[in-house]
Amino acid sequence: MLIYYLGDNFVSKSGKAKLLLASTLFLLSSLAWGLDDETQAAKEEGMRLYNISHSTAALPYLEKAANAGDVESMYYMGEAERRQRMMNMTRAALEWYLKAAEHDDPYAMLRLWGGGACVAGDECPEDAEGWREKALDEQLPLAEEGDAEAMLALYYIYGALDDSDEGNEWLEKAAEAGNPEAQDRLAKMIRDGYGFYWSDESRLEAAEKLARQAAEQGHVPAMRTLSSMLEEQGEEEESWEWEVKASDAGLLDARFGVAWCYLNPDSLQEFGGEQCRVKKDPVKGWAILYAMREEAGDHYPKNLMERNRDLLTYDQRQEAEALAEDEWLNHGPPLSNFPPKYGF
C-alpha cells in the first residue's frame, strides 16, 4: 500500500483522494507564481548552507521552500536528511524524496531506488516496475526531444540499470547539446581513460576542450578541472588564471589554494601544490583564510592559519582581518563546494 506524507500525518492511498484537490491547487498556485521573496531567500540560504556541508543548519530554510511547493527544495531536504545519517536512508529523507518524485524529479526516484524504498518500505510507483524504471519512463521522451538535462539524467539512470554503455552514450549527447555538467564529467572520464585516442596528448586535448566549453559557460567545477588539465600540459599561466576564476566564483578548494599561495607559497609547493603565480603577501593570504573561516566555518583555513601564525605579527593579523571585512567576507558569490546534485 502506498503511504503519503502530509505534515505530521501519514495518509493511505484511499485517504489521499480527499486531499487531492486542496493540495493540487496549493501546489499549482506555488509553482505557477514562483516563490515569494521571503521564501526564495530562505531557499537560497538553505542551499548556501547545504553547499558548504552544513546540512543540519540548512534544513529549516529548505523546508520553508519545500512546503511552498519548490520541488528542488524537496529533493535537497531528502539529501540534507540523508547526509545527517552518513548517507544512509532515513524515514524523513524517504518522505521528502517521495514528494519530489511525485513531481517527476528523476534524482529523487534514483534515491528511492538506491534506498530500497520498494523493498524495505513498500513505497513503489503505481505505474512502473520500480523507481529506476519510473525515472527512465519520465526522462527518455524528454531526452529524445532534445532536453539536455534529461540526457544527463539518463546517464545516471542507465548506470542504475547496469547499462553503463547506454548511459555513456547519453552523457556524450548531453555534452554535445551543451550541458556543462555533462561536459565536465565527460572531460574527466576521457582524461582518466574513457574512449580511444591515438596518444596521451590527443586524449588530454580532447578532455581540455570539453572542460573549457563547460568552464566558459560559468560551470565552476569545470574551471578547476580545466586549471588542472592546463597545468598537466605545462600551461601554468592560464592554469593559474582559471584557478583564480574558480576562486572568484566561490569554489572553496580554489579559494583555499589562492590564499595559500599568498600566505606561504613555498610550503604549498612542498606539498605538491600548484605553481603560484602571485607575489607572496601573508597579510592578503591571512585575510582570505580569515574570511573563509568566518563565512564557511571551514576547518582547513583554521589549520593553515595555525601552522603559519608566526609569519605575521599581531598588528599584521589585525590588518588582515580588517582587509577581510572590507574585501573578502561575504563579498561576491557565496562560498561553495559545488556538490553534484546526484553524488554519493
PLY file of the C-alpha trace (Angstrom):
ply
format ascii 1.0
element vertex 344
property float x
property float y
property float z
element edge 343
property int vertex1
property int vertex2
end_header
0.00 0.00 0.00
1.28 3.46 -0.86
1.57 5.79 2.13
1.74 9.53 1.56
3.13 12.08 3.96
1.38 15.36 4.78
2.83 17.37 7.65
3.00 15.00 10.61
0.32 12.63 9.26
0.55 9.56 7.11
-2.33 9.07 4.70
-3.34 5.87 2.95
-3.97 5.71 -0.78
-7.73 5.79 -0.22
-7.42 8.82 2.06
-5.22 10.61 -0.43
-8.20 11.31 -2.70
-9.79 13.54 -0.07
-6.68 15.72 -0.03
-6.01 15.78 -3.75
-7.95 18.89 -4.72
-6.62 21.13 -1.96
-3.03 20.00 -2.32
-3.13 20.27 -6.11
-4.50 23.80 -6.01
-1.89 24.81 -3.45
1.00 23.35 -5.39
-0.18 24.68 -8.73
-0.50 28.12 -7.22
3.00 27.94 -5.73
4.58 26.61 -8.89
2.76 28.97 -11.22
3.64 32.11 -9.32
7.03 31.03 -8.06
8.34 31.60 -4.56
7.74 34.91 -2.82
10.80 36.94 -1.93
10.99 35.72 1.66
10.68 32.07 0.69
13.16 32.43 -2.16
15.63 34.00 0.27
15.10 31.05 2.63
15.80 28.60 -0.19
18.97 30.45 -1.17
20.21 30.44 2.41
19.37 26.75 2.73
21.30 25.94 -0.43
24.23 28.08 0.71
24.46 26.13 3.94
23.96 22.80 2.20
26.71 23.61 -0.30
29.25 24.14 2.47
28.20 20.87 4.16
26.13 22.48 6.92
23.19 20.20 6.24
21.53 20.39 9.64
21.52 24.18 9.59
20.12 24.12 6.05
17.02 22.09 6.92
14.65 24.79 8.28
15.39 27.09 5.33
14.93 24.41 2.70
11.80 23.13 4.42
10.15 26.51 4.09
10.68 26.48 0.32
9.74 22.79 0.03
6.48 23.38 1.86
5.78 26.21 -0.57
5.91 23.72 -3.44
9.53 24.07 -4.62
10.46 20.63 -5.97
14.20 21.23 -5.91
13.98 22.07 -2.20
12.03 18.85 -1.59
14.86 16.87 -3.15
17.53 18.70 -1.17
15.56 18.18 2.04
16.00 14.48 1.33
19.69 14.97 0.61
20.24 17.01 3.77
18.39 14.48 5.92
20.41 11.65 4.38
23.70 13.47 4.94
22.96 13.65 8.65
22.95 9.86 8.78
26.21 9.25 6.91
24.44 8.91 3.55
22.00 6.30 4.86
18.30 6.49 4.01
16.06 7.69 6.82
12.29 7.87 7.03
12.46 11.67 6.90
14.64 11.56 3.77
12.35 8.96 2.20
9.30 11.15 2.66
10.95 14.15 1.02
12.20 12.08 -1.90
8.67 10.75 -2.36
7.35 14.31 -2.52
9.96 15.28 -5.14
9.34 12.08 -7.11
5.62 12.93 -7.31
6.76 15.95 -9.31
8.90 13.80 -11.63
12.32 14.56 -10.14
14.48 11.74 -11.60
17.20 12.01 -8.95
14.66 11.62 -6.16
13.48 8.46 -7.92
17.03 7.15 -8.05
17.46 7.87 -4.35
14.27 5.94 -3.64
15.61 3.03 -5.67
19.03 3.18 -4.02
17.45 3.37 -0.58
15.30 0.30 -1.17
12.01 2.17 -0.92
10.11 -0.57 -2.76
11.71 -3.49 -0.97
12.09 -2.19 2.56
9.40 0.47 2.75
6.74 -0.79 0.33
6.85 2.61 -1.37
6.64 1.80 -5.07
5.36 3.77 -8.06
1.94 2.67 -9.24
2.71 2.95 -12.95
6.17 1.37 -13.23
8.05 -1.73 -12.15
10.31 0.30 -9.88
11.79 3.74 -9.31
14.61 3.28 -11.83
12.08 2.31 -14.45
9.81 5.19 -13.49
12.70 7.63 -13.92
13.52 6.12 -17.31
9.90 6.35 -18.48
9.78 10.03 -17.50
13.16 11.16 -18.83
13.66 9.19 -22.04
10.92 11.00 -24.04
12.30 14.36 -22.90
15.84 13.41 -23.88
14.70 12.17 -27.28
13.11 15.60 -27.82
16.47 17.28 -27.14
16.29 18.12 -23.43
19.96 18.18 -22.34
19.09 17.96 -18.62
17.12 14.79 -19.31
20.05 13.41 -21.31
22.30 13.92 -18.30
19.74 12.26 -16.03
19.72 9.23 -18.35
23.44 8.83 -17.76
22.71 8.20 -14.09
19.52 6.24 -14.73
21.17 3.77 -17.09
24.03 3.47 -14.62
21.50 2.41 -12.01
20.08 -0.04 -14.55
23.59 -1.54 -15.02
23.78 -0.34 -18.62
26.77 2.00 -18.49
27.32 1.84 -22.26
23.89 3.33 -22.94
24.40 5.79 -20.10
27.72 6.96 -21.53
26.12 7.50 -24.93
23.57 9.81 -23.33
26.32 11.60 -21.42
28.07 12.27 -24.72
24.80 13.53 -26.21
24.25 15.81 -23.23
27.77 17.20 -23.63
27.21 17.74 -27.35
23.96 19.54 -26.52
25.92 21.95 -24.34
25.14 20.73 -20.83
28.14 21.99 -18.81
27.92 19.35 -16.07
27.96 16.64 -18.71
30.91 18.30 -20.47
32.87 18.48 -17.24
32.13 14.88 -16.27
32.95 13.58 -19.74
36.18 15.60 -19.79
37.34 13.92 -16.59
36.32 10.49 -17.87
38.31 11.00 -21.06
41.32 12.21 -19.10
41.09 9.08 -16.94
40.94 6.66 -19.88
37.45 6.69 -21.40
37.31 6.35 -25.17
40.01 5.63 -27.75
42.70 8.17 -28.59
45.91 7.76 -30.57
48.09 9.38 -27.93
48.03 10.76 -24.41
48.41 14.22 -25.92
45.31 13.87 -28.11
43.38 12.45 -25.15
44.27 15.39 -22.95
43.47 17.85 -25.73
40.00 16.32 -26.15
39.40 16.43 -22.41
40.61 20.01 -22.18
38.30 21.11 -25.00
35.25 19.78 -23.15
36.33 21.23 -19.81
36.91 24.60 -21.47
33.42 24.56 -23.01
31.91 23.96 -19.58
34.14 26.49 -17.82
33.38 29.20 -20.37
29.68 28.67 -19.64
30.37 29.51 -16.00
30.28 25.96 -14.62
32.54 26.46 -11.63
33.75 22.86 -11.06
34.87 22.80 -14.70
37.07 25.82 -14.08
39.05 23.73 -11.59
39.08 20.78 -13.99
40.41 22.98 -16.78
43.02 24.52 -14.49
44.30 21.07 -13.59
44.46 19.92 -17.21
46.28 23.06 -18.32
48.83 22.55 -15.57
49.40 18.98 -16.81
50.21 20.45 -20.23
52.63 22.99 -18.81
50.29 25.93 -19.39
50.90 27.27 -15.91
49.94 30.88 -16.56
46.49 30.06 -17.93
46.08 27.30 -15.35
46.50 29.90 -12.61
44.04 32.25 -14.33
41.33 29.60 -14.22
42.17 28.77 -10.60
41.60 32.42 -9.72
38.33 32.46 -11.71
37.12 29.42 -9.78
38.09 31.12 -6.53
36.31 34.33 -7.53
33.22 32.26 -8.34
33.23 30.88 -4.79
34.80 27.41 -5.09
36.18 26.65 -1.63
39.09 24.48 -2.76
40.25 27.07 -5.28
39.89 29.93 -2.78
41.97 27.93 -0.30
44.72 27.36 -2.89
44.83 31.05 -3.82
45.02 32.05 -0.15
47.85 29.58 0.48
49.77 31.00 -2.48
49.65 34.46 -0.96
50.34 33.30 2.59
53.21 30.85 2.15
53.80 29.65 -1.43
56.99 27.76 -0.57
55.16 25.45 1.83
52.40 24.85 -0.72
54.86 23.64 -3.32
56.43 21.33 -0.74
53.04 19.63 -0.53
52.91 19.21 -4.30
50.52 22.10 -4.81
50.04 24.31 -7.83
52.68 26.69 -9.11
51.75 30.04 -7.56
51.74 32.97 -9.97
51.44 35.77 -7.42
53.86 37.59 -5.17
53.93 36.42 -1.58
51.65 38.57 0.58
50.99 37.00 4.02
48.55 39.73 5.04
46.36 39.13 1.98
46.62 35.36 2.37
45.62 35.59 6.03
42.72 37.89 5.11
41.34 35.40 2.59
41.65 32.50 5.03
40.05 34.51 7.83
37.09 35.37 5.58
36.73 31.71 4.55
36.72 30.58 8.16
34.12 33.17 9.15
31.82 32.57 6.18
32.05 28.80 5.80
33.39 27.61 9.14
35.88 25.54 7.21
38.50 23.75 9.33
41.13 23.81 6.58
41.67 27.59 6.80
41.86 27.31 10.58
44.56 24.64 10.42
46.61 26.52 7.83
46.36 29.73 9.83
47.54 27.96 12.97
50.56 26.47 11.17
51.57 29.84 9.72
50.63 32.13 12.57
54.24 33.18 13.21
54.56 34.60 9.69
52.58 37.65 10.79
52.84 39.97 13.75
49.79 40.72 15.87
49.36 44.05 14.08
49.56 42.36 10.67
46.89 39.86 11.69
44.66 42.72 12.77
45.31 44.43 9.45
44.44 41.21 7.63
41.16 40.79 9.49
40.16 44.36 8.64
41.06 43.66 5.00
38.92 40.53 5.09
35.91 42.52 6.28
36.40 45.13 3.55
37.20 42.91 0.56
36.52 39.21 1.17
33.98 38.34 3.84
30.57 37.89 2.19
31.77 39.74 -0.90
30.99 38.11 -4.25
29.24 34.77 -4.78
28.70 32.57 -1.70
31.45 30.08 -0.96
30.52 26.57 -2.02
31.84 23.07 -2.54
29.58 22.87 -5.63
28.49 19.30 -4.89
26.83 17.48 -7.78
23.07 17.14 -7.48
23.35 13.37 -7.66
26.51 12.16 -5.95
27.25 9.70 -3.19
0 1
1 2
2 3
3 4
4 5
5 6
6 7
7 8
8 9
9 10
10 11
11 12
12 13
13 14
14 15
15 16
16 17
17 18
18 19
19 20
20 21
21 22
22 23
23 24
24 25
25 26
26 27
27 28
28 29
29 30
30 31
31 32
32 33
33 34
34 35
35 36
36 37
37 38
38 39
39 40
40 41
41 42
42 43
43 44
44 45
45 46
46 47
47 48
48 49
49 50
50 51
51 52
52 53
53 54
54 55
55 56
56 57
57 58
58 59
59 60
60 61
61 62
62 63
63 64
64 65
65 66
66 67
67 68
68 69
69 70
70 71
71 72
72 73
73 74
74 75
75 76
76 77
77 78
78 79
79 80
80 81
81 82
82 83
83 84
84 85
85 86
86 87
87 88
88 89
89 90
90 91
91 92
92 93
93 94
94 95
95 96
96 97
97 98
98 99
99 100
100 101
101 102
102 103
103 104
104 105
105 106
106 107
107 108
108 109
109 110
110 111
111 112
112 113
113 114
114 115
115 116
116 117
117 118
118 119
119 120
120 121
121 122
122 123
123 124
124 125
125 126
126 127
127 128
128 129
129 130
130 131
131 132
132 133
133 134
134 135
135 136
136 137
137 138
138 139
139 140
140 141
141 142
142 143
143 144
144 145
145 146
146 147
147 148
148 149
149 150
150 151
151 152
152 153
153 154
154 155
155 156
156 157
157 158
158 159
159 160
160 161
161 162
162 163
163 164
164 165
165 166
166 167
167 168
168 169
169 170
170 171
171 172
172 173
173 174
174 175
175 176
176 177
177 178
178 179
179 180
180 181
181 182
182 183
183 184
184 185
185 186
186 187
187 188
188 189
189 190
190 191
191 192
192 193
193 194
194 195
195 196
196 197
197 198
198 199
199 200
200 201
201 202
202 203
203 204
204 205
205 206
206 207
207 208
208 209
209 210
210 211
211 212
212 213
213 214
214 215
215 216
216 217
217 218
218 219
219 220
220 221
221 222
222 223
223 224
224 225
225 226
226 227
227 228
228 229
229 230
230 231
231 232
232 233
233 234
234 235
235 236
236 237
237 238
238 239
239 240
240 241
241 242
242 243
243 244
244 245
245 246
246 247
247 248
248 249
249 250
250 251
251 252
252 253
253 254
254 255
255 256
256 257
257 258
258 259
259 260
260 261
261 262
262 263
263 264
264 265
265 266
266 267
267 268
268 269
269 270
270 271
271 272
272 273
273 274
274 275
275 276
276 277
277 278
278 279
279 280
280 281
281 282
282 283
283 284
284 285
285 286
286 287
287 288
288 289
289 290
290 291
291 292
292 293
293 294
294 295
295 296
296 297
297 298
298 299
299 300
300 301
301 302
302 303
303 304
304 305
305 306
306 307
307 308
308 309
309 310
310 311
311 312
312 313
313 314
314 315
315 316
316 317
317 318
318 319
319 320
320 321
321 322
322 323
323 324
324 325
325 326
326 327
327 328
328 329
329 330
330 331
331 332
332 333
333 334
334 335
335 336
336 337
337 338
338 339
339 340
340 341
341 342
342 343
